[in-house]
Amino acid sequence: MYDRALKTIRQYHRLSQSDLAEQLHISRSYLNEIERNKKEPSLEVLHKYAHRFDVPVSSIMLFAEQSANTTYDRARVFFADKILKMLEWVADDTDDEHGPTKKNPSNSR
């Protein structure tokens, strides 16, 4: 599930694969393979993501938790999936050609 989490983080920040790969000092093809679940990111790459986006590595790893052969906390995986879906929804909304919708602070009450 690293593929989905890392792609969502990139999209949420409106970065192309090329731009992020350059910022992380990795090849765009390696980033593409990670996002397509063809390769697992190294711990070093996870640390680069954590540093670049100012999030703990443990938060990134939470999104990636999955295993059919081991016991794990199903509630955490369930909520991580829901959080990813919300972030994907927000990322898709900000990709709209009109840009992100802005709320009028005076109408927020």
C-alpha positions as a Markdown table, in Angstrom:
| # | Residue | x | y | z |
|---|---|---|---|---|
| 1 | Met | 0.0 | 0.0 | 0.0 |
| 2 | Tyr | 3.0 | 2.3 | -0.1 |
| 3 | Asp | 2.2 | 3.0 | -3.7 |
| 4 | Arg | -1.2 | 4.5 | -2.9 |
| 5 | Ala | 0.0 | 6.5 | 0.2 |
| 6 | Leu | 3.0 | 8.0 | -1.5 |
| 7 | Lys | 1.2 | 8.8 | -4.7 |
| 8 | Thr | -1.6 | 10.5 | -2.7 |
| 9 | Ile | 0.9 | 12.6 | -0.7 |
| 10 | Arg | 2.5 | 13.7 | -4.0 |
| 11 | Gln | -0.8 | 14.5 | -5.6 |
| 12 | Tyr | -2.1 | 16.3 | -2.5 |
| 13 | His | 0.9 | 18.7 | -2.8 |
| 14 | Arg | 0.4 | 19.1 | -6.5 |
| 15 | Leu | 3.8 | 17.8 | -7.5 |
| 16 | Ser | 4.6 | 15.9 | -10.7 |
| 17 | Gln | 6.6 | 12.7 | -10.5 |
| 18 | Ser | 9.5 | 14.5 | -12.1 |
| 19 | Asp | 9.4 | 17.4 | -9.6 |
| 20 | Leu | 9.2 | 15.1 | -6.6 |
| 21 | Ala | 11.9 | 12.7 | -7.9 |
| 22 | Glu | 14.2 | 15.7 | -8.3 |
| 23 | Gln | 13.5 | 17.0 | -4.8 |
| 24 | Leu | 14.0 | 13.5 | -3.3 |
| 25 | His | 17.1 | 12.9 | -5.4 |
| 26 | Ile | 15.7 | 9.7 | -6.9 |
| 27 | Ser | 14.9 | 8.8 | -10.5 |
| 28 | Arg | 11.5 | 9.5 | -11.9 |
| 29 | Ser | 11.3 | 5.9 | -13.1 |
| 30 | Tyr | 12.0 | 4.6 | -9.6 |
| 31 | Leu | 9.3 | 6.8 | -8.2 |
| 32 | Asn | 6.9 | 5.7 | -10.9 |
| 33 | Glu | 7.6 | 2.0 | -10.1 |
| 34 | Ile | 6.9 | 2.7 | -6.4 |
| 35 | Glu | 3.6 | 4.4 | -7.2 |
| 36 | Arg | 2.6 | 1.5 | -9.5 |
| 37 | Asn | 3.5 | -1.0 | -6.8 |
| 38 | Lys | 6.3 | -2.5 | -8.9 |
| 39 | Lys | 9.0 | -1.8 | -6.3 |
| 40 | Glu | 9.0 | -1.2 | -2.5 |
| 41 | Pro | 10.5 | 2.0 | -1.4 |
| 42 | Ser | 13.7 | 1.8 | 0.7 |
| 43 | Leu | 13.7 | 3.1 | 4.2 |
| 44 | Glu | 15.9 | 5.9 | 3.0 |
| 45 | Val | 13.2 | 6.9 | 0.5 |
| 46 | Leu | 10.6 | 6.8 | 3.2 |
| 47 | His | 12.8 | 9.1 | 5.3 |
| 48 | Lys | 13.2 | 11.5 | 2.4 |
| 49 | Tyr | 9.4 | 11.6 | 2.0 |
| 50 | Ala | 9.0 | 12.2 | 5.8 |
| 51 | His | 11.5 | 15.1 | 5.7 |
| 52 | Arg | 10.2 | 16.6 | 2.5 |
| 53 | Phe | 6.5 | 16.6 | 3.7 |
| 54 | Asp | 7.2 | 17.1 | 7.4 |
| 55 | Val | 5.5 | 13.9 | 8.5 |
| 56 | Pro | 6.7 | 11.1 | 10.7 |
| 57 | Val | 7.9 | 8.0 | 8.9 |
| 58 | Ser | 5.5 | 6.1 | 11.2 |
| 59 | Ser | 2.6 | 7.9 | 9.6 |
| 60 | Ile | 3.6 | 6.9 | 6.2 |
| 61 | Met | 4.1 | 3.3 | 7.4 |
| 62 | Leu | 0.6 | 3.3 | 9.0 |
| 63 | Phe | -0.9 | 3.9 | 5.5 |
| 64 | Ala | 1.2 | 1.0 | 4.1 |
| 65 | Glu | 0.2 | -1.6 | 6.7 |
| 66 | Gln | -1.2 | -4.7 | 5.1 |
| 67 | Ser | -0.5 | -8.3 | 5.2 |
| 68 | Ala | -2.6 | -11.4 | 4.4 |
| 69 | Asn | -0.3 | -13.7 | 6.4 |
| 70 | Thr | 0.1 | -11.9 | 9.7 |
| 71 | Thr | -2.1 | -10.6 | 12.4 |
| 72 | Tyr | -2.5 | -6.8 | 12.5 |
| 73 | Asp | -4.7 | -4.2 | 14.0 |
| 74 | Arg | -7.7 | -4.2 | 11.5 |
| 75 | Ala | -9.1 | -1.0 | 12.9 |
| 76 | Arg | -5.9 | 0.9 | 12.2 |
| 77 | Val | -5.8 | -0.4 | 8.6 |
| 78 | Phe | -9.5 | 0.4 | 8.2 |
| 79 | Phe | -8.9 | 4.0 | 9.4 |
| 80 | Ala | -5.7 | 4.4 | 7.3 |
| 81 | Asp | -7.7 | 3.3 | 4.2 |
| 82 | Lys | -10.5 | 5.9 | 5.0 |
| 83 | Ile | -7.9 | 8.6 | 5.6 |
| 84 | Leu | -6.3 | 7.8 | 2.2 |
| 85 | Lys | -9.6 | 7.9 | 0.5 |
| 86 | Met | -10.3 | 11.3 | 2.0 |
| 87 | Leu | -6.9 | 12.6 | 0.9 |
| 88 | Glu | -7.4 | 11.2 | -2.6 |
| 89 | Trp | -10.8 | 13.0 | -2.7 |
| 90 | Val | -9.2 | 16.3 | -1.6 |
| 91 | Ala | -6.3 | 15.8 | -4.1 |
| 92 | Asp | -8.8 | 15.1 | -6.9 |
| 93 | Asp | -10.8 | 18.2 | -5.9 |
| 94 | Thr | -7.7 | 20.4 | -6.1 |
| 95 | Asp | -6.8 | 19.0 | -9.5 |
| 96 | Asp | -10.1 | 20.5 | -10.9 |
| 97 | Glu | -9.3 | 23.0 | -13.6 |
| 98 | His | -10.8 | 25.8 | -11.6 |
| 99 | Gly | -8.5 | 25.1 | -8.6 |
| 100 | Pro | -9.5 | 24.3 | -5.1 |
| 101 | Thr | -12.7 | 25.7 | -3.8 |
| 102 | Lys | -12.3 | 28.4 | -1.3 |
| 103 | Lys | -14.7 | 28.9 | 1.7 |
| 104 | Asn | -15.8 | 32.3 | 2.6 |
| 105 | Pro | -14.9 | 32.7 | 6.3 |
| 106 | Ser | -17.9 | 34.9 | 6.9 |
| 107 | Asn | -20.2 | 32.0 | 5.8 |
| 108 | Ser | -18.5 | 29.3 | 7.9 |
| 109 | Arg | -20.8 | 29.8 | 10.9 |
